Amino acid sequence: MFGGDRIRPSAFPLLLILVVLTSLPFSIQALGVTRDVYAGVSTRSKPTCFSAPRIGAPAVSISRDGILPTAFRPKLFSRKFSRTSDLVGNIRRKTILFMKREYEEEFRRFREMKGPRRPRVQQALVYLLIAVFLLQVWSAIWYVASFNLVLQGKFHSHAVSRADLLMSTLSGAPPIMVMSNTGNIKASSWGPLTTDFIHQRTLSRQQPHRYLTSGFLHGGLLHLIMNTAYLSRLPSWLETGLGAPLYISAFLVSIVSGNAAHSGLSSIGNKFMGNNNMGARMFTLGASGGICGLKGLQYVALKRMNNGNASNKVLREMLGVLVYGMLTPGVSTIGHVGGFFGGILVGLLFGPGYRSSYAWSRKFSVNVDNPSVVPPAYRQVIGFGKEPIRRGWLPLWSLWLGIAVIGPLAWSPLRAVPACILRAILQPGKLSGLVLI
């Protein structure tokens, strides 16, 4: 055969079958390539087959757009492999559509993410302190006529003008008070609002609302600016991360604990110094006790996060506050200490704990990185790999239940707190015994 002999006629059909079988794999492979290329163009792009007139002759498969020709393949197998290719194409199309929907849903969730929550309670406290101070100034100016009447009747001195009283109130100068023979306040340059809500040991025993309300008063413009500036500088995660209820509770409880510590410890110190009446005459006001309580809450949270550097920084800041209080006259250092420990107590009893978490160790997670769910500042201070647990030693509602129910039963003057506050608002000066004209 290979030596130049002619092919016998009986061997021709066998050679034709061999050629057809050898071209079959290339036809099948070309069919798959054609379906892969045009699967995204036409949903039902079946190749058109043109067959030779003779049975068994090879056919040419051309795509419907007539650009890419495929290899030869028999017409006998075209329908079978076309159905298989359609099945594979449908599976691919469904997979692509499913993945597209998933990506669109993920993109929608990221797009709908809100920005980090703002410390709205902290801002509201700042505005409230400013508003109360403005009311203090207005109350002092409104009371100037009655104050001059008492002052001239008892001391025969010249009258105080409204301008002088305004400058005295804004500068934080010591007030002028006229006391009665029974020890009550007969007249005060502070005005009825400050006098009815300020804390004094003797007055607060009879009117316990003063332990709390004095934390919203300030003795001057500089006093107000310092407290509001320090309050605004506190980290936002104290409210947005730990929660606004815990934030407010720590602030209010620390005001009370700071005033209680001032009254108790200052009276004990005065007894050792031989001046028993000095503690009873001292007035305290200002939000610094509540602010120090928020620092105590921050310290407890950082210690539970095992964030030693940040917790030590809080202690250094508190040490600076105490040194400033000891070097500055008229500042209650004991009240700052009492407020700080009040915040620590609230944080220990009602603050959250922390545990290891795999989800929080991921750098990209929708549930964790969503600033409306977890504030970025809170996650940064916690660190990766830990998550907060909204579970303290006691539920927070038990604190206010004890104050509202158990407190009045244990100490009867607490029952008159709502009535005293209402009377101070409706009848200014009556609680303190001020003379009004």
Secondary structure as the mmCIF struct_conf table of DSSP 4:
data_model
#
loop_
_struct_conf.conf_type_id
_struct_conf.id
_struct_conf.beg_label_comp_id
_struct_conf.beg_label_asym_id
_struct_conf.beg_label_seq_id
_struct_conf.end_label_comp_id
_struct_conf.end_label_asym_id
_struct_conf.end_label_seq_id
TURN_TY1_P TURN_TY1_P1 PHE A 2 GLY A 3
BEND BEND1 GLY A 4 GLY A 4
HELX_LH_PP_P HELX_LH_PP_P1 ASP A 5 ARG A 8
HELX_RH_3T_P HELX_RH_3T_P1 PRO A 9 ALA A 11
HELX_RH_AL_P HELX_RH_AL_P1 PHE A 12 TYR A 38
TURN_TY1_P TURN_TY1_P2 ALA A 39 VAL A 41
TURN_TY1_P TURN_TY1_P3 THR A 43 ARG A 44
HELX_LH_PP_P HELX_LH_PP_P2 LYS A 46 PRO A 47
STRN STRN1 THR A 48 PHE A 50
BEND BEND2 PRO A 53 ARG A 54
TURN_TY1_P TURN_TY1_P4 ILE A 55 GLY A 56
STRN STRN2 ALA A 59 ILE A 62
TURN_TY1_P TURN_TY1_P5 ARG A 64 ASP A 65
BEND BEND3 GLY A 66 LEU A 68
STRN STRN3 PRO A 69 ARG A 73
HELX_RH_3T_P HELX_RH_3T_P2 LYS A 75 PHE A 77
HELX_RH_AL_P HELX_RH_AL_P2 SER A 78 ARG A 111
TURN_TY1_P TURN_TY1_P6 GLU A 112 GLU A 112
HELX_LH_PP_P HELX_LH_PP_P3 MET A 113 ARG A 118
HELX_RH_AL_P HELX_RH_AL_P3 ARG A 120 TRP A 142
TURN_TY1_P TURN_TY1_P7 TYR A 143 TYR A 143
HELX_RH_AL_P HELX_RH_AL_P4 VAL A 144 PHE A 155
HELX_LH_PP_P HELX_LH_PP_P4 SER A 157 SER A 161
HELX_RH_AL_P HELX_RH_AL_P5 ARG A 162 SER A 171
TURN_TY1_P TURN_TY1_P8 GLY A 172 GLY A 172
HELX_LH_PP_P HELX_LH_PP_P5 ALA A 173 ILE A 176
STRN STRN4 MET A 177 MET A 179
TURN_TY1_P TURN_TY1_P9 ASN A 181 THR A 182
BEND BEND4 GLY A 183 GLY A 183
STRN STRN5 ILE A 185 SER A 188
TURN_TY1_P TURN_TY1_P10 SER A 189 TRP A 190
HELX_RH_AL_P HELX_RH_AL_P6 PRO A 192 PHE A 197
STRN STRN6 HIS A 199 GLN A 200
HELX_RH_AL_P HELX_RH_AL_P7 ARG A 201 GLN A 206
TURN_TY1_P TURN_TY1_P11 PRO A 208 HIS A 209
HELX_RH_AL_P HELX_RH_AL_P8 ARG A 210 THR A 213
HELX_RH_3T_P HELX_RH_3T_P3 SER A 214 PHE A 216
BEND BEND5 GLY A 219 GLY A 220
HELX_RH_AL_P HELX_RH_AL_P9 LEU A 221 ARG A 233
BEND BEND6 LEU A 234 LEU A 234
TURN_TY1_P TURN_TY1_P12 SER A 236 SER A 236
HELX_RH_AL_P HELX_RH_AL_P10 TRP A 237 THR A 240
TURN_TY1_P TURN_TY1_P13 GLY A 241 LEU A 242
HELX_RH_AL_P HELX_RH_AL_P11 ALA A 244 MET A 273
TURN_TY1_P TURN_TY1_P14 GLY A 274 GLY A 274
TURN_TY1_P TURN_TY1_P15 ASN A 276 ASN A 277
HELX_RH_AL_P HELX_RH_AL_P12 MET A 278 ARG A 281
STRN STRN7 PHE A 283 THR A 284
BEND BEND7 ALA A 287 ALA A 287
HELX_RH_AL_P HELX_RH_AL_P13 SER A 288 ARG A 304
TURN_TY1_P TURN_TY1_P16 MET A 305 ASN A 306
HELX_RH_AL_P HELX_RH_AL_P14 GLY A 308 LEU A 327
BEND BEND8 THR A 328 THR A 328
TURN_TY1_P TURN_TY1_P17 PRO A 329 GLY A 330
HELX_RH_AL_P HELX_RH_AL_P15 THR A 333 PHE A 350
BEND BEND9 GLY A 351 GLY A 351
STRN STRN8 GLY A 353 SER A 356
BEND BEND10 TYR A 358 TYR A 358
HELX_RH_3T_P HELX_RH_3T_P4 ALA A 359 SER A 361
BEND BEND11 LYS A 363 PHE A 364
HELX_RH_AL_P HELX_RH_AL_P16 VAL A 366 ASP A 369
TURN_TY1_P TURN_TY1_P18 PRO A 371 VAL A 373
BEND BEND12 VAL A 374 VAL A 374
HELX_RH_AL_P HELX_RH_AL_P17 PRO A 376 ILE A 382
TURN_TY1_P TURN_TY1_P19 PHE A 384 GLY A 385
STRN STRN9 LYS A 386 ILE A 389
BEND BEND13 ARG A 390 ARG A 390
BEND BEND14 TRP A 393 LEU A 394
HELX_RH_AL_P HELX_RH_AL_P18 LEU A 396 LEU A 401
HELX_RH_PI_P HELX_RH_PI_P1 GLY A 402 ILE A 406
HELX_RH_AL_P HELX_RH_AL_P19 GLY A 407 ALA A 410
HELX_RH_3T_P HELX_RH_3T_P5 SER A 412 ALA A 416
HELX_RH_AL_P HELX_RH_AL_P20 VAL A 417 LEU A 426
BEND BEND15 GLN A 427 GLN A 427
TURN_TY1_P TURN_TY1_P20 PRO A 428 GLY A 433
#
